[in-house]
Amino acid sequence: MADNSLLSVFSLFLIFSVSLVNAQSPNTADTNFTCSKNSPVSCDSYVTYRVRSPYSDLGNISELFQISRSVIVTANNLASENAELVPDQLLLIPITCTCNGSNYFSNATYND
């Protein structure tokens, strides 16, 4: 299990921007990521990533998640694409989740 530390560096959590989707049930702590054929096909989500070497600058992180630097900058309200990141800084990485007919999901993949 080489480099399992990268797997523990980020965790997936979903934040839905579509009003028809409930990320949590109203009166419980249970998570509800269900969808149906009448649900929107996709939704905006985020992967959280903690800055660690060798992925410690926006260029490397951009390549890791195959997303542009400018999208990461915007999601995190950073000053610029050349912003200096600090170890353990938490970043939001925008991704898209999709409905498989019963649940919203997204595969978070990266190049090792």
N, C-alpha and C positions, 0 to 999 in steps of 0.2 A: 504494500500500500504506500508506494512512494508519493510523497508530497500530499498526504491527506490534510496537511495544515491549510492548504488552499481551500479545501472544501469547508473547513471550519471558519475560514476567514469571512465568508459571506453567508447570509441566510436569506431565504426567499420569504417575502411577505407581500401580500397583494393589497393594493389600495385602488379601489375602483372609483372611476370618475363618472360612470354611467349611472344615472338616477334609478334605473330599473333593477340594479344589482345591489343586494345587501351584503356587505362584507361581514357584518355581524347581525345576529338576531337581535331584535329591539330590546328584549328584556332579559337576555341571558348572555353568558360569556362564551357560548358556543359559536364557532365560526361557521358561516354558511356561504359557500362558494358555488351553490347550485345554479344551474341554468337549464333552459329548455329550448325547444325549437322556436319559441316566440321571443327568446332573449337576444340581446345584441350579440353578434358573432364574435366580437373582440372587446377588450377593455384595456385601459392603461394600468400598468403595474410597475413595481420597482423591485430590484434586487438591492439589498444593502451590501456594501463592500467596505471592509476596514483596510486602510492603506497599509501595505506591508511589502517589503522587498521580495522579489524583484519588480513587483507591480506597484511602484511608489510614485509615479508621475502620470499625468493625464494621457500622455502618449501611450505608455504601456497598458494602462487601464482601458483605454479606448480600443486597443488591439485585442486585449484579453476578452472583452465582451462584444467585440465587433460592432461598436457604436461610435459615432463621431464625438470628438472632444467637445464641440459646441453644445451638443445635447446634454452631456454630463455637466458642463459649466452652467447651463440654464437650470437644470434640475436642482443644482446645489447652490445656486446664487453665488457662484465664484466670480472673482473680479475679472478673470480672463482665462484664455486657454493656456497661458503660461503660469497660472497660479501655482505657488509652491504648496505642496501638500505635506502634512506632518504624519509621522507614524501613528497608526491606530485611528486616524481621522475617519469618520464614518461618512461614506458617500452614498447617495441614492443613484442607482443606475436604472434609467427607464427601460422597460421591456413591455411587450404586448402579450396579454393572455388571451386565450381563445376558448370557446365553448366546444366541448366534445359531445354535446348532446345532453349531458347531465351535470357536468362540473366545469368551472373555469380552471385553466391550468396554463403553465408555461414551463418549458424546459430551459433551464439556465445552464448554458454550456460555455466552456472556455477552452482556450488552447493552453496546454501545459508545456 
